[in-house]
Amino acid sequence: MLLFFLRVINYKKNNYYYNKIEGTIIFLSNFAPMIEDKNTPKTSLSELGEFGLIEHLTKNFEINQKSTVRGIGDDAAVLDFRDEKCIVTTDLLVEGVHFDLAYMPLKHLGYKAVMVNLSDVYAMNATASQITISIAVSNRFPLEAIEELYEGIYAAAKLYNIDVVGGDTTSSTKGLLISVTAIGHANEHVIVYRDGAKENDLLVVSGDLGAAYLGLQVLNRENEVFKVNPNAQPDLGPYSYLVERQLKPEARKDIKELLAELEVLPTSMIDISDGLSSEVMHLCTQSNVGVNLYEEKIPIDPVVISTCEEFNLNSTTVALNGGEDYELLFTIKQEDFPKIKANPNLTVIGHMLDKKSGMALVTRANERIQLKAQGWNPIKE
């Protein structure tokens, strides 16, 4: 297993608040010996039972949202959004498919599980307000391990002002499974769907792309090195940004707030979880339009470019297909361009065409290549 000893640093940039992690990564042989350390007493989940476990894990969660009428402790949560529409999204994370505990600390996993869902709410241009958490765990996880997971969930809920209002726990024969349902709300006239893009709209993305995928490649490489030489410890200093983007992504709540301040209402929007190319194609297919996506406009951090050279990877391919960036991809009317053009958080990377023109990447050599969805496929065999 990999332990990531971290500290969270809050900082302000362009009038928006962010946070990043700094820390040291240490590899352990594997997960089981750590949680079975005889020198540290461990508590079996069976000692608490289902309801005792739920009560223990959720005792520190507070209710902060006015829309939460009743949270944990009854048969169901009760929410009141008055005249607004309710937004609901669910994601399932499965050990061995979506995460590997060889290098994913449980605190980070809990945090990331929440971010994955909040990102979907913000992609609807809505405000996230509640989540439910359901987990299935095998008997190799003691109470202390699940407490670590919930510390990450608690940190995410507190930072993003989200109420945890319910969930479920059960046993598993296949390791750890986490299901998070996020609930949000928005006035009907500001909700943004995937199917609203029009011909001549501009294609815009927040942040930069490809770092999360490369962070995963770095962690995989160091894990393989460790298997060969257990005494080797990774120097991840040069890759701290990449590792952070993989282990502790942030949902872009700030972009929703920024667009509201700029008085820009996107015509369509989606979050980038499966890769830029896949998400662009989703917008085009749902909106019945084509696109020119310009390679030279795709925002890529210099660390991504240098690390791609180290791994002998093409940085454009990584940005297009890497996934897990959790940035927001959206379209706007051309008349809204002056409102966003000077903002460092946003980059115009293309424009929408008529459907017959197709979906294409325009290379630096001005060649037009058909886009292909080569990003993450969760049901690929």
Secondary structure as UniProt FT lines:
FT   STRAND          2..13
FT   TURN            14..15
FT   STRAND          16..27
FT   HELIX           31..35
FT   TURN            38..39
FT   HELIX           45..47
FT   HELIX           49..58
FT   TURN            59..60
FT   TURN            66..67
FT   STRAND          68..70
FT   TURN            72..73
FT   STRAND          78..79
FT   TURN            82..83
FT   STRAND          85..95
FT   TURN            96..98
FT   TURN            101..103
FT   HELIX           106..122
FT   TURN            123..125
FT   STRAND          127..137
FT   TURN            139..140
FT   HELIX           143..159
FT   TURN            160..161
FT   STRAND          163..171
FT   STRAND          177..186
FT   HELIX           188..190
FT   TURN            194..195
FT   TURN            199..200
FT   STRAND          202..206
FT   HELIX           211..228
FT   TURN            230..231
FT   HELIX           237..239
FT   HELIX           240..247
FT   HELIX           253..262
FT   STRAND          268..271
FT   HELIX           276..287
FT   STRAND          290..294
FT   HELIX           295..297
FT   HELIX           302..310
FT   TURN            311..312
FT   HELIX           315..321
FT   STRAND          328..332
FT   HELIX           334..336
FT   HELIX           337..340
FT   TURN            341..342
FT   TURN            344..345
FT   STRAND          346..353
FT   HELIX           355..357
FT   STRAND          359..362
FT   TURN            364..365
FT   STRAND          368..370
FT   TURN            378..379
//
